[in-house]
């Protein structure tokens, strides 16, 4: 069984070793990684990992009419690795698959959900929890407090990334789910959420989030370390979003994801295998050199950004802002009703 993880990156070499070691440990067999506009040596590290036979690296230079991420997905659709894969998942560098079934590997997940043709992996937000300075430590060890497993608002807490069987039922890849459903093949689709519940047929063709307030993490979840340290978030804002050519992050993104209300260390079951994988990769002299170079680049770039008023002001706001609190159910329900009303109003317009 070949399971393919697809990734797009820009200036993320400091995090590549942990991310790759983790997803090799949980059972992904192939990695297709696209890079663009790297200043920290990410592209050189990917070349080295490719030469070691651990992934396939594709450079993705601009310009991109729809942004670098969509340009990469279009290339991935045609790539031989995607054609040969049995299962496919598109991930970001701050997303870690966390399987609770069995021994925590993909084979255990497929055993738990044997009829599934697709498994939407619902995000669980892991907050910043007051970590100020970037440090060269695994993010899975630094950030261990998260949003409640069943949260009604913000609705983005229910977004998912789809692990799907590559059986020709969909014609195109998407950021959150496969697209372009093939006529005549949807009747055979069986989608199950991360708690093992079969999902309604409307998910076979559309939808990007599981029902808000529903616990979809009992068998598998997607740990989303969207914020990191405050200094790293400043650098993230400088980089912009991967699915748009020019778009910055701001305080609204931070507030909607900085939940630290529950401790969740379930990903630690993968720690021994992940640590062994990290050690194996860092034993290569070139990987170790490129990793250290990337850490220095991040430290120097953060220091330079904090000399600029815009980024220094953002850093100050991060220091001032406490972790976000989950809304009480009545207020969360109120926000959901407003969102549904706004959606209905948009759909009613001629």
C-alpha positions as CSV (number, residue, x, y, z in Angstrom):
1,X,0.0,0.0,0.0
2,X,1.5,3.3,-1.1
3,X,0.4,6.4,0.8
4,X,1.4,9.8,-0.7
5,X,1.7,13.0,1.3
6,X,1.9,16.2,-0.8
7,X,3.5,19.3,0.7
8,X,4.2,22.9,-0.4
9,X,6.9,24.9,1.4
10,X,8.6,28.3,1.5
11,X,11.4,28.9,4.0
12,X,10.5,26.0,6.2
13,X,13.8,24.1,6.4
14,X,14.0,24.4,10.2
15,X,10.8,22.3,10.5
16,X,11.3,19.8,7.6
17,X,13.2,17.1,9.5
18,X,10.6,16.7,12.3
19,X,7.6,16.8,9.8
20,X,9.2,14.2,7.5
21,X,10.3,11.9,10.4
22,X,6.9,12.0,11.9
23,X,5.0,11.1,8.7
24,X,7.4,8.4,7.8
25,X,6.9,7.0,11.3
26,X,3.1,6.9,10.9
27,X,3.3,5.1,7.6
28,X,3.4,7.4,4.6
29,X,5.6,5.8,2.0
30,X,6.0,8.6,-0.6
31,X,6.4,12.4,-0.3
32,X,6.0,14.9,-3.1
33,X,7.2,18.3,-2.0
34,X,7.0,21.6,-3.9
35,X,9.1,24.6,-3.0
36,X,9.1,28.2,-4.1
37,X,11.1,31.4,-3.4
38,X,13.3,29.9,-0.7
39,X,15.9,32.0,1.1
40,X,16.7,29.7,4.0
41,X,18.0,26.7,2.1
42,X,14.7,24.7,2.1
43,X,15.2,23.9,-1.6
44,X,18.7,22.7,-1.0
45,X,17.6,20.5,1.9
46,X,14.8,19.0,-0.2
47,X,17.4,18.3,-3.0
48,X,19.5,16.4,-0.4
49,X,16.5,14.5,1.0
50,X,15.6,13.6,-2.6
51,X,19.1,12.4,-3.3
52,X,18.8,10.2,-0.2
53,X,15.7,8.6,-1.7
54,X,13.3,10.0,1.0
55,X,11.1,12.3,-1.1
56,X,10.6,13.9,-4.5
57,X,11.3,17.6,-4.8
58,X,9.8,19.8,-7.4
59,X,10.6,23.5,-7.7
60,X,7.6,25.7,-8.2
61,X,8.7,29.1,-9.4
62,X,6.2,31.9,-10.1
63,X,4.4,33.7,-11.3
64,X,1.2,31.9,-10.3
65,X,-2.2,33.3,-11.3
66,X,-3.8,31.6,-8.3
67,X,-0.9,31.4,-5.9
68,X,1.9,28.8,-5.4
69,X,-0.2,26.2,-3.6
70,X,-2.8,25.8,-6.4
71,X,0.0,25.8,-9.0
72,X,1.7,23.0,-7.1
73,X,-1.6,21.0,-6.9
74,X,-2.1,21.2,-10.7
75,X,1.4,19.8,-11.2
76,X,0.8,17.1,-8.6
77,X,-2.3,15.9,-10.4
78,X,-0.1,14.9,-13.3
79,X,2.9,13.6,-11.3
80,X,3.7,9.8,-11.5
81,X,3.8,9.6,-7.7
82,X,0.2,10.7,-7.5
83,X,-0.8,8.3,-10.3
84,X,0.8,5.4,-8.5
85,X,-0.5,6.1,-5.0
86,X,-3.2,4.1,-3.3
87,X,-4.0,6.9,-0.8
88,X,-3.3,10.6,-1.0
89,X,-3.3,13.5,1.5
90,X,-2.4,17.1,0.9
91,X,-0.7,18.6,4.0
92,X,1.0,21.8,5.3
93,X,4.2,21.9,7.3
94,X,2.3,22.8,10.5
95,X,-0.1,19.8,10.2
96,X,0.7,16.4,11.8
97,X,-1.4,13.3,11.3
98,X,-2.2,11.9,14.8
99,X,-3.7,8.4,14.7
100,X,-5.3,7.0,17.9
101,X,-6.3,3.6,16.5
102,X,-4.0,0.6,17.2
103,X,-0.3,1.5,17.2
104,X,-0.9,4.9,15.6
105,X,0.0,4.0,12.0
106,X,-1.9,4.4,8.8
107,X,-2.4,0.6,8.6
108,X,-4.2,0.8,12.0
109,X,-6.4,3.6,10.7
110,X,-7.4,1.6,7.6
111,X,-8.1,-1.4,9.7
112,X,-10.4,0.7,11.9
113,X,-12.3,2.0,8.9
114,X,-12.1,-0.8,6.3
115,X,-14.9,0.5,4.1
116,X,-13.7,4.0,3.9
117,X,-12.9,5.5,0.5
118,X,-12.1,8.9,2.2
119,X,-11.3,10.0,5.7
120,X,-11.6,13.7,6.5
121,X,-9.0,14.5,9.2
122,X,-10.5,17.3,11.2
123,X,-8.2,19.9,12.5
124,X,-7.4,20.3,16.2
125,X,-6.0,23.8,16.9
126,X,-2.9,23.8,19.1
127,X,-2.4,27.2,20.7
128,X,0.7,29.3,21.4
129,X,0.1,29.3,25.2
130,X,2.5,32.1,25.9
131,X,5.6,30.8,24.0
132,X,7.4,34.0,23.0
133,X,10.8,33.1,21.4
134,X,11.4,30.8,18.5
135,X,13.6,27.8,19.5
136,X,15.0,24.9,17.6
137,X,12.8,22.2,19.3
138,X,10.2,19.9,17.9
139,X,6.8,21.7,17.6
140,X,5.1,18.5,18.8
141,X,6.9,18.8,22.1
142,X,6.6,22.6,22.6
143,X,2.9,23.0,22.0
144,X,0.8,20.6,24.0
145,X,-2.4,22.5,24.7
146,X,-5.3,22.7,22.3
147,X,-8.8,23.7,21.6
148,X,-11.6,21.5,22.9
149,X,-12.1,18.5,20.7
150,X,-15.7,19.5,19.9
151,X,-16.0,23.3,19.4
152,X,-18.9,25.1,17.7
153,X,-17.1,28.4,16.9
154,X,-15.0,29.5,15.1
155,X,-16.2,27.2,12.3
156,X,-12.6,26.9,11.0
157,X,-12.0,24.6,14.0
158,X,-14.0,22.0,12.0
159,X,-12.1,22.3,8.8
160,X,-10.5,19.1,7.5
161,X,-7.9,17.7,5.1
162,X,-9.0,14.6,3.3
163,X,-7.1,11.3,3.2
164,X,-8.7,9.6,0.1
165,X,-8.4,6.5,-1.9
166,X,-6.8,7.3,-5.2
167,X,-9.2,5.1,-7.3
168,X,-10.1,7.6,-10.0
169,X,-13.3,8.9,-8.4
170,X,-12.0,12.5,-8.5
171,X,-10.3,14.3,-11.3
172,X,-8.4,17.0,-9.4
173,X,-6.6,17.6,-6.1
174,X,-7.7,20.3,-3.7
175,X,-6.3,21.9,-0.6
176,X,-8.9,20.4,1.7
177,X,-10.6,17.7,-0.4
178,X,-10.4,16.0,-3.8
179,X,-12.3,17.9,-6.5
180,X,-14.0,17.3,-9.8
181,X,-16.1,14.2,-8.9
182,X,-16.4,11.7,-11.7
183,X,-19.9,11.0,-12.9
184,X,-21.0,7.5,-12.1
185,X,-18.5,6.9,-9.3
186,X,-20.0,8.7,-6.4
187,X,-22.4,5.8,-5.5
188,X,-19.4,3.8,-4.4
189,X,-18.0,6.5,-2.1
190,X,-17.9,5.9,1.7
191,X,-16.7,8.8,3.7
192,X,-16.1,8.4,7.5
193,X,-15.1,11.1,9.9
194,X,-12.2,10.9,12.4
195,X,-14.5,9.3,15.0
196,X,-15.7,6.6,12.7
197,X,-19.1,7.9,11.7
198,X,-20.2,7.6,8.1
199,X,-20.8,11.0,6.5
200,X,-23.7,12.1,4.4
201,X,-23.5,11.8,0.6
202,X,-23.3,15.6,0.2
203,X,-19.7,15.2,1.5
204,X,-18.8,13.1,-1.6
205,X,-19.1,16.2,-3.8
206,X,-18.7,19.2,-1.5
207,X,-18.1,20.5,2.1
208,X,-14.9,21.4,3.7
209,X,-15.7,21.0,7.4
210,X,-17.3,18.5,9.7
211,X,-20.4,19.5,11.7
212,X,-19.3,22.2,14.2
213,X,-19.4,21.0,17.8
214,X,-19.1,17.3,16.9
215,X,-16.2,15.3,18.3
216,X,-14.4,14.0,15.2
217,X,-11.1,13.1,16.8
218,X,-11.6,9.7,18.5
219,X,-9.8,7.6,15.9
220,X,-7.7,10.2,14.1
221,X,-7.1,13.9,14.2
222,X,-5.0,16.4,12.4
223,X,-2.8,18.4,14.9
224,X,-2.6,21.9,13.5
225,X,0.2,24.0,14.9
226,X,-0.8,27.1,13.0
227,X,0.8,29.7,15.3
228,X,4.0,28.4,16.9
229,X,6.1,30.9,19.0
230,X,5.2,34.6,18.8
231,X,8.4,35.3,17.0
232,X,7.7,32.6,14.4
233,X,4.2,34.1,13.8
234,X,5.8,37.4,13.0
235,X,7.9,35.6,10.4
236,X,4.8,33.8,9.1
237,X,3.1,37.1,8.6
238,X,6.1,38.3,6.6
239,X,5.9,35.2,4.4
240,X,2.2,35.4,3.5
241,X,-0.2,32.6,2.7
242,X,0.7,29.7,0.4
243,X,-2.6,29.7,-1.5
244,X,-2.4,33.3,-2.4
245,X,0.4,35.1,-4.2
246,X,0.3,38.1,-1.7
247,X,-1.7,37.9,1.5
248,X,-0.6,38.4,5.1
249,X,-1.7,37.0,8.4
250,X,-3.0,39.3,11.1
251,X,-4.4,39.3,14.7
252,X,-7.7,37.8,13.6
253,X,-5.9,34.7,12.4
254,X,-4.1,34.5,15.7
255,X,-7.2,35.0,17.9
256,X,-9.3,32.4,16.0
257,X,-6.6,29.7,16.6
258,X,-4.9,30.5,19.9
259,X,-6.9,28.0,22.1
260,X,-5.0,26.4,25.0
261,X,-7.9,25.1,27.1
262,X,-7.1,21.4,27.1
263,X,-3.9,19.4,27.3
264,X,-3.4,16.9,24.4
265,X,-0.2,14.8,24.4
266,X,-1.7,12.0,22.4
267,X,0.9,12.5,19.6
268,X,3.6,11.4,22.1
269,X,2.8,7.8,21.3
270,X,4.7,8.4,18.0
271,X,7.6,10.1,19.9
272,X,10.1,7.2,19.9
273,X,9.7,6.5,16.2
274,X,9.7,10.2,15.4
275,X,12.9,10.8,17.5
276,X,14.6,7.9,15.8
277,X,13.7,9.3,12.4
278,X,15.0,12.7,13.4
279,X,18.3,11.2,14.6
280,X,18.6,9.2,11.4
281,X,18.2,12.3,9.2
282,X,20.4,14.5,11.3
283,X,23.2,11.9,11.1
284,X,23.7,13.0,7.6
285,X,26.2,15.8,7.7
286,X,24.6,17.8,4.9
287,X,21.1,17.7,6.4
288,X,22.5,18.7,9.8
289,X,24.4,21.6,8.2
290,X,21.3,22.8,6.3
291,X,19.1,22.5,9.3
292,X,21.5,24.6,11.4
293,X,21.7,27.2,8.5
294,X,17.9,27.4,8.4
295,X,17.7,27.9,12.2
296,X,20.2,30.8,11.9
297,X,18.3,32.3,9.0
298,X,15.1,32.3,11.0
299,X,16.8,33.9,14.0
300,X,18.4,36.6,11.9
301,X,15.2,37.3,9.9
302,X,13.1,37.6,13.0
303,X,15.6,40.0,14.5
304,X,15.5,42.1,11.3
305,X,11.7,42.2,11.2
306,X,11.4,43.3,14.8
307,X,13.4,46.5,13.8
308,X,10.5,47.4,11.5
309,X,7.5,49.3,13.1
310,X,4.8,47.1,11.4
311,X,6.2,43.9,12.7
312,X,7.3,45.2,16.1
313,X,3.8,46.5,16.6
314,X,2.4,43.1,15.7
315,X,4.8,41.4,18.1
316,X,3.6,43.8,20.9
317,X,0.0,42.9,20.2
318,X,0.8,39.2,20.5
319,X,2.4,39.8,23.8
320,X,-0.7,41.7,25.0
321,X,-3.3,39.2,23.8
322,X,-4.2,36.3,26.1
323,X,-5.2,32.8,24.8
324,X,-8.6,32.7,23.3
325,X,-11.5,31.3,25.3
326,X,-14.0,28.9,23.7
327,X,-17.4,30.5,23.5
328,X,-20.2,29.2,25.7
329,X,-22.7,27.1,23.7
330,X,-25.4,29.9,23.4
331,X,-22.9,32.4,22.0
332,X,-21.4,29.8,19.7
333,X,-24.8,28.9,18.5
334,X,-25.6,32.5,17.9
335,X,-22.5,32.9,15.7
336,X,-23.4,29.8,13.7
337,X,-26.9,31.1,13.1
338,X,-25.5,34.4,11.9
339,X,-23.1,32.6,9.5
340,X,-25.9,30.5,8.1
341,X,-28.1,33.6,7.6
342,X,-25.3,35.3,5.8
343,X,-24.8,32.3,3.6
344,X,-28.5,32.1,2.8
345,X,-28.5,35.8,1.9
346,X,-25.6,35.4,-0.5
347,X,-27.3,32.4,-2.2
348,X,-30.5,34.4,-2.6
349,X,-28.9,37.2,-4.6
350,X,-29.6,37.0,-8.3
